[in-house]
Amino acid sequence: MRCPECGHEDTRVLESRLSHEGRAVRRRRNCPDCNYRFTTYEREEDFIFQIKKRDGRIEAYMRDKAIRSLQVACQKRPITIDQLEGLLAKIERTVQDDGERVVSSEKFGGMILERLNDLDKVAYVRFASVYKDFRDTDQFLKELQLVGSLKNEIPTKSH
């Protein structure tokens, strides 16, 4: 690592520590030429992707927006923020492993629904009602029946 003070090319590492929740390494360095001390960080490469909306627009993936949507769906449910963070981390890893730089909102929402269904059925239905844009109670009832555990307890509309 080059010294930022004098430009000497061979600096020495004095100490290394994990930082940023284990996703980065902080290193204290010393230049043998000018004795300047400085800190460097080695970080995991950020994988940036975009979301293609239903109307064709493409926008940057915003993790905070996804977390907020999940928090609304999970309101008053026994789900911690750590569980939501973990759920999103798994989805982000899947997208990264697939190597896709643009993911449709349908696919991304479907991945969230799949994991929410395993985590909490009520949160799943809440998220699905917004994500699938239910237009009437029949659509809502069909989704409840798909969830399974409520299948026999929900009356269906007679025609």
C-alpha positions in Angstrom: 0.0 0.0 0.0 1.4 3.4 -1.0 1.9 6.0 1.7 -0.6 8.9 1.3 2.0 11.3 2.8 5.2 10.6 1.0 4.3 8.1 -1.7 6.6 5.3 -0.5 5.3 2.0 -1.9 6.1 -0.3 0.9 4.1 0.3 4.1 3.8 -2.0 7.1 0.6 -3.3 8.7 0.6 -2.6 12.5 -2.7 -4.2 13.3 -5.9 -5.5 11.6 -9.4 -5.7 12.9 -12.8 -6.7 11.6 -15.2 -3.8 11.3 -18.6 -3.0 9.8 -20.2 -6.2 11.2 -17.4 -8.4 9.9 -17.8 -7.1 6.3 -14.6 -5.1 6.3 -11.1 -5.3 7.6 -9.6 -2.1 9.2 -5.8 -1.9 9.0 -3.5 0.5 10.8 -0.4 1.1 8.7 3.0 2.7 9.1 5.3 4.1 6.5 9.0 3.1 7.2 10.2 6.2 5.2 8.4 9.1 6.8 6.9 7.2 9.8 3.4 8.4 8.9 0.5 6.3 10.3 -2.8 5.9 8.5 -5.8 3.6 8.3 -7.1 1.6 5.4 -10.2 -0.5 4.9 -10.6 -3.6 2.9 -14.3 -4.1 2.1 -16.5 -6.7 0.4 -17.4 -5.5 -3.0 -20.9 -4.0 -3.2 -23.2 -5.7 -5.6 -25.4 -3.1 -7.1 -28.5 -4.0 -9.1 -31.7 -2.4 -10.3 -35.4 -3.1 -10.2 -37.5 -3.0 -13.3 -41.0 -1.8 -12.4 -44.2 -3.1 -14.0 -44.5 0.1 -16.1 -41.0 -0.5 -17.6 -39.1 2.1 -15.5 -35.8 1.0 -14.0 -34.7 2.3 -10.7 -31.8 1.6 -8.3 -32.5 -1.1 -5.7 -33.0 0.6 -2.3 -32.6 -1.7 0.6 -34.2 0.8 3.0 -37.3 0.9 0.9 -37.6 -2.9 0.9 -37.1 -3.0 4.7 -39.8 -0.4 5.2 -42.2 -2.4 3.1 -41.4 -5.5 5.1 -41.8 -3.6 8.4 -45.3 -2.5 7.4 -46.3 -6.0 6.5 -44.8 -7.3 9.8 -46.3 -4.7 12.1 -47.4 -6.1 15.4 -46.1 -9.6 14.4 -43.4 -11.5 16.4 -40.7 -10.7 13.8 -37.5 -8.9 14.6 -35.6 -6.4 12.4 -32.7 -8.9 12.4 -35.0 -11.5 10.8 -36.1 -9.0 8.2 -32.4 -8.0 7.5 -31.5 -11.7 7.2 -34.5 -12.3 4.8 -33.3 -9.5 2.5 -29.7 -10.5 2.8 -30.6 -14.0 1.5 -32.6 -12.5 -1.4 -29.7 -10.1 -2.3 -27.3 -13.0 -2.2 -29.5 -15.0 -4.6 -29.7 -12.1 -7.0 -25.9 -11.7 -6.8 -25.3 -15.4 -7.3 -27.6 -15.3 -10.4 -25.5 -12.3 -11.7 -28.5 -10.3 -12.7 -28.0 -6.5 -12.8 -31.7 -5.8 -13.5 -34.4 -7.8 -11.6 -38.1 -7.4 -12.3 -40.2 -6.2 -9.4 -42.4 -9.2 -9.9 -39.4 -11.6 -9.5 -38.0 -9.7 -6.5 -41.5 -9.4 -4.8 -42.0 -13.1 -5.4 -38.7 -13.9 -3.7 -39.8 -11.8 -0.7 -43.2 -13.6 -0.6 -41.6 -17.0 -0.7 -39.5 -16.2 2.3 -42.3 -14.4 4.2 -44.6 -17.4 3.7 -42.0 -19.5 5.7 -41.6 -16.8 8.3 -45.1 -15.6 9.1 -48.4 -16.3 7.3 -50.1 -13.0 8.3 -47.1 -10.9 7.2 -47.2 -12.9 3.9 -50.9 -12.0 3.3 -50.3 -8.4 4.2 -47.3 -8.0 1.9 -49.2 -10.0 -0.9 -52.2 -7.7 -0.7 -50.0 -4.7 -1.6 -47.6 -6.5 -3.9 -50.3 -8.3 -5.9 -52.6 -5.2 -5.8 -55.8 -6.9 -4.7 -58.8 -5.2 -6.3 -61.5 -7.0 -4.4 -62.2 -9.4 -1.5 -62.4 -12.4 -3.8 -58.7 -12.0 -4.7 -57.9 -11.6 -1.0 -59.8 -14.7 -0.1 -58.1 -16.8 -2.8 -54.7 -15.7 -1.4 -55.8 -16.7 2.1 -56.8 -20.1 0.8 -53.4 -20.5 -0.9 -51.7 -19.9 2.4 -53.2 -23.1 3.5 -53.6 -23.0 7.3 -56.7 -20.9 6.9 -58.1 -22.8 3.9 -61.1 -24.4 5.6 -61.8 -21.6 8.0 -62.5 -18.9 5.3 -65.9 -19.0 3.7 -65.9 -18.5 -0.1 -68.4 -16.2 -1.7 -71.4 -18.1 -3.2 -72.5 -17.2 -6.7 
